[in-house]
Amino acid sequence: MNPAPDYDVVIIGAGPAGLAAGLYAGRARLATVILEKGLPGGQILLTDWVENFPGFPEGIAPLELMENFKKQALKFGADIETDEAQAIRKDGGRWVVAGRSREYRARAVIIATGAAYRKLGLAGEERLTGRGVSYCATCDGAFFRDQEIAVVGGGDNALNEAIFLTKFCRKLYLIHRRDRFRATKILQERVLSNAKIEVLWNSVVEAIEGESHLERIIVRNVKENRAYPLRLDGLFVSIGMDPQTGFVKGLVEINEWGEIKVDQKMGTSQPGIFAAGDVADACPKQVATAVGTGVAAALAVNDYLLNWGRHT
Ligand SMILES: Cc1cc2nc3c(=O)[nH]c(=O)nc-3n(C[C@H](O)[C@H](O)[C@H](O)COP(=O)(O)OP(=O)(O)OC[C@H]3O[C@@H](n4cnc5c(N)ncnc54)[C@H](O)[C@@H]3O)c2cc1C
């Protein structure tokens, strides 16, 4: 393995949070590297249009948006390395991030590794994501005005999303594998009294079908062991998220949903390690909030490094 280069800050993840943090850190003249295991841009590249990022009243293609994020971070001096962070350890007052190909030493670290929506794991699901299949009502609800859609799930998030989506859709099927919800009572009452929502109890999605766009799903009632097609314009999968924290388990404090706990300055339980974006507990799961928390983390790193001698 090559000797570890020395940076002021290593940012892990080049999604909206990591790239925004990189721009601010680079512009503050901090020696900055952003590690990205895949293509810079993050989860938003899974969809084909973003309508709710401020500054683009007509919307923008995510690839174009994230290319601009990347250009701006590079312009102000951040490096972007293709590498996957596998562990973080302390060594002589510095943090050392072990990547697959080398190690990176730094005085501070920002974890911006995002989260992955849990998938149903069905054929067609990935191909039709952004083409009728979605994991985020806030992001995509407005695309389904007067259409017929379904939400899969039975927790608080699924029920909240279903209620929110009835502002747009004509009809919503809520597909739940059990005969009762685990969501809070008040949400259950709102769902059950909403005329647009029909609950399909004891039901699972067995197939997701369509050519260039979602056309139908196959629903199985597991109690009656009966399968039938359901024509749909949109399917929202709301069965949870997995924050990408495997490589820092035991190092920083994590909440019951697997998100990294942060304070008001995006600091984690380890001095010098910050977190931003979807991986952090304080961040609603949106591009704009990922950007905001990424910027806040970079500003906090700058402050932290001004007083660095006192922390170590
Ligand atoms: C289909 C879809 C549609 C969406 N639509 C919208 C929308 O319209 N509007 C909106 O505001 N939000 C939308 N979102 C949500 C939005 O994409 C996220 O909230 C946002 O991308 C979070 O940014 P982030 O930087 O925190 O994380 P991410 O975007 O998840 O980026 C994290 C990056 O870290 C990398 N990474 C992870 N682990 C490692 C590691 N160990 N080492 C190196 N790199 C690593 C990942 O490859 C990824 O590139 C959508 C999400 C999805 C999935």
The ligand as a Tripos MOL2 file, in Angstrom:
@<TRIPOS>MOLECULE
LIG
   53    58     1     0     0
SMALL
NO_CHARGES

@<TRIPOS>ATOM
      1 C1        -34.7180    7.5460   -6.9350 C.3       1 LIG1
      2 C2        -34.4550    8.7370   -6.0490 C.ar      1 LIG1
      3 C3        -35.0210    9.9570   -6.3500 C.ar      1 LIG1
      4 C4        -34.7750   11.0660   -5.5460 C.ar      1 LIG1
      5 N1        -35.3180   12.2620   -5.9040 N.ar      1 LIG1
      6 C5        -35.0300   13.3570   -5.1750 C.ar      1 LIG1
      7 C6        -35.5510   14.6410   -5.5630 C.ar      1 LIG1
      8 O1        -36.2580   14.7710   -6.5740 O.2       1 LIG1
      9 N2        -35.2130   15.7140   -4.7920 N.ar      1 LIG1
     10 C7        -34.4400   15.6070   -3.6780 C.ar      1 LIG1
     11 O2        -34.1510   16.6310   -3.0470 O.2       1 LIG1
     12 N3        -33.9510   14.4020   -3.2790 N.ar      1 LIG1
     13 C8        -34.2270   13.2800   -4.0010 C.ar      1 LIG1
     14 N4        -33.7420   12.0660   -3.5970 N.ar      1 LIG1
     15 C9        -32.9900   11.9740   -2.3370 C.3       1 LIG1
     16 C10       -31.5550   12.4660   -2.5610 C.3       1 LIG1
     17 O3        -30.9760   11.7890   -3.6560 O.3       1 LIG1
     18 C11       -30.7150   12.2270   -1.3100 C.3       1 LIG1
     19 O4        -31.3330   12.8260   -0.1910 O.3       1 LIG1
     20 C12       -29.3160   12.8320   -1.4820 C.3       1 LIG1
     21 O5        -28.6770   12.2900   -2.6190 O.3       1 LIG1
     22 C13       -28.4520   12.5690   -0.2450 C.3       1 LIG1
     23 O6        -27.1720   13.0480   -0.5170 O.3       1 LIG1
     24 P1        -25.9090   12.4850    0.2730 P.3       1 LIG1
     25 O7        -24.7260   13.1910   -0.3070 O.co2     1 LIG1
     26 O8        -26.1450   12.5730    1.7260 O.co2     1 LIG1
     27 O9        -25.8370   10.9240   -0.0460 O.3       1 LIG1
     28 P2        -25.7840   10.1210   -1.4180 P.3       1 LIG1
     29 O10       -26.4300   10.8500   -2.5190 O.co2     1 LIG1
     30 O11       -26.2690    8.7570   -1.0590 O.co2     1 LIG1
     31 O12       -24.2250   10.0640   -1.7410 O.3       1 LIG1
     32 C14       -23.3540    9.2990   -0.9680 C.3       1 LIG1
     33 C15       -22.1540    8.9010   -1.8200 C.3       1 LIG1
     34 O13       -21.2260    8.2240   -0.9910 O.3       1 LIG1
     35 C16       -20.6770    7.1260   -1.7010 C.3       1 LIG1
     36 N5        -20.1990    6.1580   -0.7080 N.ar      1 LIG1
     37 C17       -20.9360    5.4030    0.1530 C.ar      1 LIG1
     38 N6        -20.1270    4.6710    0.9490 N.ar      1 LIG1
     39 C18       -18.8550    4.9710    0.5880 C.ar      1 LIG1
     40 C19       -17.5680    4.5500    1.0550 C.ar      1 LIG1
     41 N7        -17.4350    3.6760    2.0600 N.pl3     1 LIG1
     42 N8        -16.4470    5.0610    0.4530 N.ar      1 LIG1
     43 C20       -16.5570    5.9620   -0.5730 C.ar      1 LIG1
     44 N9        -17.7610    6.3910   -1.0580 N.ar      1 LIG1
     45 C21       -18.8890    5.9250   -0.4710 C.ar      1 LIG1
     46 C22       -21.8350    6.6120   -2.5430 C.3       1 LIG1
     47 O14       -21.3480    5.8750   -3.6730 O.3       1 LIG1
     48 C23       -22.5170    7.9210   -2.9400 C.3       1 LIG1
     49 O15       -22.0260    8.4290   -4.1640 O.3       1 LIG1
     50 C24       -33.9540   10.9380   -4.3850 C.ar      1 LIG1
     51 C25       -33.3880    9.6990   -4.0710 C.ar      1 LIG1
     52 C26       -33.6270    8.6110   -4.8910 C.ar      1 LIG1
     53 C27       -32.9800    7.2750   -4.5560 C.3       1 LIG1
@<TRIPOS>BOND
     1     1     2 1
     2     2     3 ar
     3     2    52 ar
     4     3     4 ar
     5     4     5 ar
     6     4    50 ar
     7     5     6 ar
     8     6     7 ar
     9     6    13 1
    10     7     8 2
    11     7     9 ar
    12     9    10 ar
    13    10    11 2
    14    10    12 ar
    15    12    13 ar
    16    13    14 ar
    17    14    15 1
    18    14    50 ar
    19    15    16 1
    20    16    17 1
    21    16    18 1
    22    18    19 1
    23    18    20 1
    24    20    21 1
    25    20    22 1
    26    22    23 1
    27    23    24 1
    28    24    25 2
    29    24    26 1
    30    24    27 1
    31    27    28 1
    32    28    29 2
    33    28    30 1
    34    28    31 1
    35    31    32 1
    36    32    33 1
    37    33    34 1
    38    33    48 1
    39    34    35 1
    40    35    36 1
    41    35    46 1
    42    36    37 ar
    43    36    45 ar
    44    37    38 ar
    45    38    39 ar
    46    39    40 ar
    47    39    45 ar
    48    40    41 1
    49    40    42 ar
    50    42    43 ar
    51    43    44 ar
    52    44    45 ar
    53    46    47 1
    54    46    48 1
    55    48    49 1
    56    50    51 ar
    57    51    52 ar
    58    52    53 1
@<TRIPOS>SUBSTRUCTURE
     1 LIG1         1 GROUP 0 **** ****
